């Protein structure tokens, strides 16, 4: 045999091996016009063809892509029974599948459907062994998964998923009653190795559609490390266009009354909707499971009451270090539910939130032109402002200083200068809560009192000397906050400047 021909035959063998069950056709053609035997040059056409068995439909109802009525999946994690929950309502729609025995739980129907759709009509990548009598080397003697489909016609088809091939991208596959071993995409058969827990949605409480989102009337956090509950309530006054405030639709009621900062409080107020667990701890939990997870006497209970009549109560265990994730976690369940979840402490913020974390530090948030009367006193000075619109019947939607008449101590006053003073007041910041602190005896360092016509409320802020660096803020007779004393000193100085025409001090 010529040396050149031997090389081509060797190359053919290599290509056959590389194709893994496919084949290559090699054509040798003498070069035209040579006429010499030994010296004839040859050309080679290498045509890689389709692998043997590629595209073969392995699972069907006698070749028909019929509807699967039910399926049984067995693997090392147990047995999963898939049943049809809803038949297609219209032509072209797919059935909805669920797990038998778990119909009253939040089953992930889309994921369950992969157990049907991925197997029904599955196609081979190639045929590996025809009439194989050594299934063990493909992991098919004791398969990773055994699946049986029952079609609507009554026909049953059983198939097996074996080991992954060395590449990891394909897995060995065989249909019952045949000893032909194929390879299929590993991603297509991956879910046949999962357990029941993997098909239960980890969303603890579904998030409503935007057009069906209820108003949360109240949210209460009862926690083992707090003396008083955190109570948040819906503020109907926030519905108005000129409500002022912080744009938050809720306010803190307990342990003290305070406005909420929208960006800090939204996750606390509405976060139960759409809360997603990191894992499922126990399905179909019993009393002993609840006690074992510490949820019979929960560390934290979050109660959310909505205006649609629904009340949800989330139970959370004391946080613990999760060995698998390395993160702080807690066991969680909805009261009356059948699933105990594992949630991260980061997503379940009710476990650690403090009132000061979610409130705005601004004390005076009323809209400036809602105020009809305002008095400010301190340092021996007092200013009594009365504010009225020039045209009470035609107040602009976005009023300005020139639209109002302002008097101070009965004398006409520059409305813009009044607005600038109020702007300073609106920058009053709280530093920390002063819960259950006795109101000091004696006179306060300074007092601010105003009436809001929109809210129909009158509010009084008294600032008391508390220590070298801070002052106590008493609101309507109750101790609420501490602030830096330098602010109160600046407030007193600005009260003195009201009638002088000097610029107000903006920093302290």
C-alpha positions in Angstrom: 0.0 0.0 0.0 1.3 3.4 -0.9 2.5 5.6 1.9 0.0 8.4 1.0 -3.0 6.0 1.1 -1.9 4.7 4.5 -1.9 8.2 5.9 -5.4 8.9 4.6 -6.8 5.6 6.1 -5.2 6.6 9.5 -6.8 10.0 9.3 -10.2 8.4 8.6 -9.9 6.4 11.8 -9.2 9.5 13.8 -12.2 11.3 12.4 -14.5 8.4 13.1 -13.3 8.4 16.7 -13.8 12.2 17.0 -17.3 12.1 15.7 -18.4 9.7 18.5 -20.7 7.4 16.7 -21.0 9.4 13.5 -19.1 8.6 10.3 -17.1 10.4 7.6 -17.0 9.7 3.9 -13.6 10.1 2.2 -13.2 10.1 -1.5 -9.9 9.6 -3.2 -9.7 10.8 -6.8 -6.6 10.3 -9.2 -5.4 13.6 -10.5 -6.7 14.1 -14.1 -4.1 13.9 -16.9 -1.3 12.3 -14.9 -1.4 8.7 -16.2 1.4 7.6 -13.9 0.5 4.9 -11.3 3.0 5.4 -8.5 3.4 9.1 -9.1 -0.3 9.8 -9.4 -1.3 12.6 -6.9 -4.7 12.3 -5.2 -7.1 14.8 -3.8 -9.2 14.2 -0.7 -12.7 15.4 0.0 -13.5 15.1 3.7 -17.3 15.4 4.2 -18.4 15.2 7.8 -21.9 13.8 7.8 -24.7 13.7 10.4 -24.1 11.5 13.4 -25.9 8.2 13.4 -29.2 8.5 15.2 -29.1 12.3 15.4 -32.6 13.8 15.3 -34.3 10.5 16.2 -37.5 11.2 18.2 -37.1 9.0 21.3 -40.3 9.6 23.3 -43.7 10.0 21.6 -47.2 8.4 21.3 -46.3 6.2 18.2 -44.6 9.1 16.5 -47.3 11.6 17.4 -46.5 14.7 19.5 -49.6 13.9 21.6 -50.6 15.4 25.0 -49.2 13.8 28.1 -51.8 13.2 30.7 -49.5 12.4 33.7 -46.0 11.4 34.5 -44.1 9.6 37.2 -40.5 10.6 37.9 -38.3 8.5 40.2 -34.8 9.4 41.2 -32.5 9.3 44.3 -34.6 12.1 45.9 -37.9 10.2 45.7 -40.9 10.0 43.5 -42.7 12.9 41.8 -46.2 12.4 40.4 -47.1 15.0 37.8 -50.8 15.5 36.8 -52.6 17.8 34.5 -54.2 20.6 36.5 -55.8 22.5 33.6 -56.4 21.2 30.0 -55.8 23.6 27.2 -58.8 26.0 26.8 -58.0 27.0 23.3 -56.2 25.4 20.4 -52.5 26.1 20.6 -52.4 26.5 24.3 -50.4 24.1 26.5 -51.8 22.2 29.5 -51.0 23.3 33.0 -49.3 20.6 35.2 -48.9 20.4 38.9 -47.7 17.9 41.5 -50.1 15.3 42.9 -50.5 15.7 46.6 -49.3 19.3 46.6 -52.2 21.1 44.9 -52.8 23.3 48.0 -49.2 24.6 47.9 -47.6 27.2 45.7 -46.3 24.9 43.0 -44.1 26.4 40.3 -46.2 25.2 37.4 -43.8 26.5 34.8 -41.0 24.4 36.2 -43.2 21.3 36.6 -44.2 21.6 33.0 -40.5 21.0 32.0 -40.9 17.5 33.3 -43.4 16.9 30.5 -42.3 19.3 27.7 -38.6 18.4 27.9 -39.2 14.7 27.5 -42.1 14.6 25.1 -40.6 14.5 21.7 -37.0 14.6 22.9 -34.5 14.1 20.1 -31.2 12.2 20.2 -27.9 13.8 19.5 -26.5 10.4 18.4 -26.8 6.7 18.8 -24.0 5.4 21.0 -24.7 1.7 21.3 -27.3 -0.4 19.5 -28.6 -3.5 21.3 -26.3 -2.8 24.2 -25.8 -5.6 26.8 -23.6 -3.6 29.1 -25.8 -0.8 30.4 -23.7 -0.3 33.5 -21.0 1.7 31.8 -23.6 4.3 30.7 -25.2 4.5 34.1 -28.4 2.9 32.8 -28.3 -0.3 34.9 -29.2 1.9 37.9 -30.3 5.0 36.1 -30.2 8.5 37.6 -33.8 9.0 36.7 -36.7 6.7 35.6 -39.6 8.5 33.9 -43.0 7.1 32.7 -45.4 9.2 30.6 -49.1 8.3 30.2 -50.6 9.9 27.1 -54.2 10.8 26.7 -54.6 7.8 24.4 -53.6 5.6 27.3 -50.2 4.7 25.9 -47.4 4.5 28.4 -43.7 5.3 27.5 -40.9 4.8 30.0 -37.4 6.1 29.6 -34.2 6.3 31.6 -31.6 9.0 32.1 -28.1 7.7 32.8 -24.7 9.3 33.5 -23.4 12.4 31.8 -20.9 11.9 29.1 -17.3 13.0 29.7 -18.0 16.3 28.0 -20.8 17.1 30.5 -23.0 18.6 27.8 -24.8 15.4 27.0 -26.2 12.5 28.9 -26.9 8.8 28.1 -30.6 8.0 27.5 -32.6 4.9 26.8 -36.2 4.0 26.1 -37.7 1.0 28.0 -38.1 -2.1 25.8 -35.1 -1.2 23.7 -31.4 -1.6 24.4 -30.3 1.3 22.2 -28.3 3.9 24.1 -28.4 7.4 22.8 -27.0 10.7 24.0 -29.3 13.8 24.6 -28.6 17.3 25.8 -27.9 17.3 29.5 -29.8 20.6 30.0 -32.9 18.9 28.6 -32.9 16.1 31.2 -31.4 17.9 34.1 -34.8 18.5 35.9 -35.5 14.7 36.1 -32.9 14.5 38.8 -34.5 17.1 41.1 -36.7 16.6 44.2 -40.2 17.8 45.0 -38.8 20.8 46.9 -37.3 22.1 43.7 -40.7 22.4 42.1 -42.4 24.4 44.9 -42.2 28.1 44.4 -39.9 29.9 46.9 -42.1 33.0 46.7 -43.6 33.1 50.2 -46.4 35.6 49.4 -47.1 36.4 45.8 -46.9 40.1 44.7 -50.3 41.3 43.5 -50.7 42.9 40.0 -50.4 46.6 40.0 -54.1 47.1 39.4 -55.0 44.8 42.2 -52.5 46.0 44.8 -54.3 46.5 48.1 -53.7 49.4 50.5 -51.7 48.2 53.5 -53.7 49.6 56.4 -51.1 48.6 59.0 -47.9 46.6 59.5 -46.9 45.5 63.0 -43.5 44.1 63.9 -43.3 42.2 67.2 -39.8 41.1 68.1 -38.1 39.4 71.0 -35.4 42.0 71.4 -37.8 45.1 71.4 -39.8 46.4 74.4 -42.4 48.0 72.1 -43.8 46.9 68.7 -43.0 48.8 65.6 -46.4 49.9 64.2 -46.8 51.5 60.8 -50.2 52.8 59.6 -51.6 54.1 56.4 -51.9 57.9 56.4 -55.0 59.0 54.6 -53.7 62.6 54.6 -51.0 61.5 52.3 -53.5 61.2 49.5 -53.9 64.9 48.9 -51.8 66.8 46.4 -50.7 69.5 49.0 -50.2 67.1 51.9 -46.5 68.0 52.3 -44.8 65.4 54.4 -42.2 63.0 52.9 -44.4 61.5 50.1 -44.6 58.3 52.2 -48.1 57.0 52.3 -47.6 55.5 55.7 -46.3 56.9 59.0 -44.7 55.4 62.1 -47.2 55.2 65.0 -45.3 53.2 67.6 -43.0 53.4 69.5 -43.3 57.1 68.6 -45.1 59.0 65.9 -42.9 60.0 63.0 -42.9 60.5 59.3 -41.3 57.7 57.2 -38.6 58.1 54.7 -39.8 56.5 51.5 -36.5 55.1 50.3 -35.9 53.5 53.8 -39.3 52.2 54.7 -40.8 50.8 51.5 -39.1 47.4 51.9 -40.5 47.2 55.5 -44.0 48.3 54.7 -44.6 46.4 51.5 -41.8 43.8 51.5 -43.9 40.9 52.5 -45.4 40.9 49.0 -43.0 39.1 46.7 -40.7 37.9 49.6 -38.7 35.0 48.2 -37.0 32.3 50.2 -33.4 31.1 49.7 -34.6 27.5 50.2 -37.4 25.3 51.4 -36.8 23.7 54.8 -39.9 21.5 55.3 -42.9 20.7 53.1 -46.1 19.7 54.7 -44.8 20.7 58.1 -46.3 19.3 61.3 -46.4 20.8 64.8 -43.1 19.1 65.7 -41.5 20.6 62.6 -42.8 24.1 63.5 -41.4 23.7 67.1 -38.1 22.4 65.8 -37.7 25.5 63.6 -38.5 27.8 66.6 -41.7 29.0 65.0 -44.1 27.9 67.7 -42.8 30.8 69.7 -41.4 33.0 66.9 -38.6 35.5 67.5 -40.3 37.9 65.1 -43.9 38.2 64.0 -44.9 40.5 61.2 -48.6 41.2 60.8 -49.9 43.0 57.7 -53.5 44.1 57.4 -54.8 45.1 54.0 -57.9 47.0 52.9 -59.1 44.0 50.9 -59.9 42.2 54.1 -56.8 40.0 54.1 -54.4 39.7 57.0 -51.1 38.0 56.6 -48.9 37.0 59.5 -45.2 36.1 58.8 -43.4 34.1 61.5 -39.6 34.3 61.7 -37.2 32.4 63.9 -34.2 33.9 65.6 -31.4 34.4 63.0 -28.7 31.8 62.6 -25.6 31.3 60.6 -26.3 29.0 57.6 -23.4 26.7 57.1 -24.2 26.1 53.4 -24.5 29.7 52.3 -22.4 31.3 55.1 -25.1 34.0 55.5 -27.4 35.0 58.3 -30.7 33.2 57.8 -34.0 32.6 59.5 -36.7 30.0 59.3 -40.0 31.5 58.0 -43.6 30.5 57.4 -47.0 32.2 56.9 -49.2 31.5 59.9 -51.5 28.5 58.9 -49.2 27.6 56.0 -47.7 24.2 55.3 -44.2 25.2 54.3 -41.3 26.2 56.4 -38.8 28.3 54.3 -35.2 29.4 54.9 -34.9 33.2 54.2 -31.8 35.4 54.3 -31.8 38.0 57.1 -31.0 40.5 54.4 -34.3 39.9 52.7 -36.3 39.6 55.9 -35.4 43.1 57.2 -38.0 43.0 59.9 -35.5 40.8 61.9 -33.2 43.7 62.6 -34.9 47.0 61.7 -35.0 49.7 64.3 -37.5 52.6 64.2 -34.8 55.2 63.6 -33.7 53.2 60.4 -36.9 54.0 58.6 -38.0 57.5 59.7 -37.1 60.7 58.1 -34.9 62.9 60.2 -36.9 65.9 59.2 -39.3 67.0 61.9 -41.3 69.7 60.1 -42.5 68.5 56.7 -45.7 70.4 56.3 -46.2 72.3 53.0 -45.2 76.0 53.6 -48.4 77.5 52.2 -50.6 75.2 54.1 -49.6 77.0 57.3 -52.0 79.7 58.4 -50.4 80.7 61.7 -46.8 80.2 63.0 -45.1 81.4 66.1 -41.4 81.2 67.0 -39.9 82.2 70.3 -36.4 81.9 71.9 -33.7 84.1 73.4 -36.2 86.6 74.6 -37.7 87.2 71.1 -41.0 86.1 69.7 -42.5 86.3 66.2 -46.2 85.6 65.5 -46.9 85.1 61.8 -50.4 85.0 60.1 -50.4 83.9 56.5 -53.4 84.4 54.2 -53.8 84.1 50.4 -54.4 87.4 48.6 -57.3 85.8 46.7 -58.8 83.1 48.8 -61.1 81.9 46.0 -58.3 81.6 43.4 -55.2 80.1 45.0 -52.9 78.9 42.3 -52.0 75.2 42.1 -48.4 76.1 42.6 -48.5 79.2 44.8 -45.6 81.5 45.3 -44.6 84.0 48.0 -46.3 86.9 46.0 -49.7 85.1 46.3 -49.8 85.5 50.1 -50.1 88.3 52.6 -48.0 87.7 55.7 -48.0 89.7 59.0 -45.6 89.4 61.9 -46.8 90.6 65.3 -49.7 92.3 63.5 -47.5 94.2 61.0 -47.2 93.5 57.3 -44.1 91.3 56.6 -42.2 90.3 53.5 -43.8 87.0 52.4 -40.5 85.8 50.8 -38.6 86.5 53.9 -41.2 84.5 55.9 -40.8 81.6 53.4 -37.0 81.6 53.9 -37.4 81.4 57.6 -39.8 78.5 57.2 -37.3 76.8 54.9 -34.8 76.9 57.8 -37.4 75.3 60.1 -38.0 72.6 57.5 -34.4 71.6 57.9 -34.9 70.6 61.6 -33.2 67.2 62.0 -33.7 64.6 64.7 -30.7 62.6 65.8 -32.2 59.8 67.8 -35.5 58.8 69.6 -36.2 59.9 73.1 -38.8 57.3 74.1 -40.3 57.5 77.6 -38.0 60.4 78.5 -39.6 62.7 81.2 -40.4 66.2 80.0 -38.0 68.6 81.9 -39.3 71.2 84.3 -38.8 74.8 83.5 -38.9 76.8 80.3 -37.7 75.5 76.9 -34.8 77.1 75.1 -37.1 77.7 72.1 -40.6 76.9 70.9 -42.1 76.6 67.4 -45.9 76.3 67.0 -47.9 76.3 63.8 -51.4 75.5 62.4 -51.8 73.5 59.2 -55.1 74.4 57.5 -54.9 71.3 55.2 -54.4 68.8 58.0 -56.5 70.9 60.4 -53.8 70.3 63.1 -51.8 72.5 65.4 -48.3 71.2 66.4 -46.0 72.5 69.1 -42.2 71.8 69.2 -40.4 72.6 72.5 -36.6 72.4 72.6 -35.1 71.7 76.0 -31.5 71.9 77.1 -30.6 68.3 77.8 -26.8 68.1 77.9 -23.7 69.9 76.7 -24.1 68.7 73.1 -27.8 67.9 72.6 -31.3 69.1 73.2 -34.5 67.3 73.8 -37.4 67.8 71.4 -40.9 67.6 73.0 -43.8 67.5 70.5 -47.3 68.3 71.8 -46.2 67.6 75.3 -44.4 64.3 74.6 -40.7 63.7 74.5 -39.9 62.4 71.0 -36.3 63.1 69.8 -32.9 64.4 70.6 -31.1 66.9 68.3 -27.8 68.7 68.4 -27.9 71.7 70.6 -26.1 73.8 67.9 -29.3 73.6 65.9 -31.3 75.1 68.7 -28.7 77.9 69.2 -28.9 78.7 65.4 -32.8 78.6 65.6 -32.6 81.2 68.4 -30.2 83.4 66.4 -32.5 83.2 63.3 -35.5 84.2 65.4 -33.6 87.3 66.5 -32.8 88.0 62.8 -36.5 87.9 61.6 -37.0 91.6 62.0 -33.5 92.8 61.3 -33.3 91.9 57.6 -30.0 90.0 58.1 -29.6 86.7 56.2 -30.7 83.7 58.1 -28.0 81.2 59.1 -28.4 78.0 57.2 -25.7 75.8 58.7 -25.1 74.8 62.3 
